[in-house]
Amino acid sequence: MGGKNVTNYCVTAVNRNNKDDNRVSELKVWELYFNKEKNKRQWRPLGGKSAKYVAKLLADGHKVFSAERRKEDGEWKIFRGDEIEFVFRIAGNNEHVKITDMPEF
């Protein structure tokens, strides 16, 4: 990665362009940072980001996790889930020329 700092990010919500389709169009992203005033690591909201933005985070070597934001003991907290990965897949349902069956080059 050429000296870049790897940062942890998480996603707590998603929007879809089509309610009948599971493809995500926008993700609510948070960044883990060190709050010098409080002397601790915290999640900071980055707002709604495109799937392309999150794919670039992953391509750049950052870690992105699923997460849930909920109130506990009167305070909003983020509970991290599993790591998110980027996967290529065929957009249609046609089984002809599947990525998994392609030869190496």
C-alpha positions in Angstrom: 0.0 0.0 0.0 3.0 2.3 -0.1 3.0 3.8 3.4 -0.7 4.5 3.6 -2.4 4.3 7.0 -4.9 1.6 7.2 -8.1 2.7 8.8 -11.2 0.8 10.0 -14.6 1.8 8.7 -18.1 0.4 9.3 -21.5 0.5 7.7 -24.6 0.8 9.8 -27.3 1.3 7.2 -27.9 1.0 3.4 -30.2 2.5 0.8 -31.3 0.7 -2.4 -32.5 2.2 -5.6 -35.0 -0.6 -6.1 -36.9 -2.1 -3.1 -37.2 -5.4 -5.0 -33.4 -5.7 -5.5 -30.7 -6.4 -2.9 -28.1 -4.3 -4.7 -27.0 -1.4 -2.4 -26.8 2.1 -3.9 -25.7 4.1 -0.8 -24.2 3.1 2.6 -24.0 5.0 5.9 -20.3 4.9 6.7 -18.4 5.6 9.9 -14.6 6.0 10.4 -12.7 4.9 13.4 -10.4 7.7 14.6 -8.5 8.7 17.7 -10.3 11.5 19.6 -7.4 13.4 21.3 -9.7 15.4 23.6 -11.3 12.2 25.0 -8.1 10.2 24.6 -9.9 7.3 23.0 -10.8 5.8 19.7 -14.3 6.6 18.5 -16.5 6.2 15.4 -17.2 9.4 13.5 -20.0 9.5 10.9 -19.0 10.2 7.3 -22.6 10.1 6.1 -24.1 8.5 3.0 -21.4 7.2 0.6 -21.7 5.4 -2.7 -20.9 1.7 -3.2 -17.9 2.9 -5.4 -16.6 4.9 -2.4 -16.7 1.8 -0.1 -15.2 -0.4 -2.9 -12.3 2.0 -3.1 -11.7 1.9 0.6 -11.5 -1.9 0.3 -9.2 -1.7 -2.8 -6.9 0.7 -0.9 -6.5 -1.9 1.9 -8.8 -0.5 4.6 -11.0 -2.7 6.6 -14.8 -2.2 6.4 -17.2 -3.9 8.8 -20.9 -4.4 9.1 -22.1 -2.7 12.2 -25.2 -1.9 14.3 -25.8 1.5 16.0 -27.9 1.2 19.1 -28.5 2.9 22.4 -27.0 1.2 25.4 -27.0 2.7 28.9 -28.4 5.9 27.5 -25.5 6.3 25.1 -25.4 5.6 21.3 -22.8 2.9 20.5 -21.6 1.1 17.5 -21.3 -2.7 17.7 -19.1 -4.0 14.9 -20.0 -7.1 13.0 -18.2 -9.1 10.3 -15.8 -7.7 7.7 -17.2 -6.7 4.4 -15.6 -7.9 1.2 -15.9 -6.9 -2.4 -17.1 -9.6 -4.8 -17.5 -9.7 -8.6 -20.5 -11.5 -9.9 -22.5 -11.8 -13.1 -25.4 -9.3 -13.1 -27.9 -11.6 -14.8 -29.2 -15.0 -14.0 -27.7 -16.6 -17.1 -25.5 -19.5 -16.2 -23.5 -19.2 -19.4 -19.9 -18.1 -19.0 -19.7 -18.1 -15.2 -16.7 -16.2 -13.6 -16.0 -19.3 -11.4 -15.5 -21.4 -14.6 -13.1 -19.0 -16.3 -9.6 -20.2 -16.9 -6.5 -18.6 -15.4 -4.3 -16.5 -17.7 
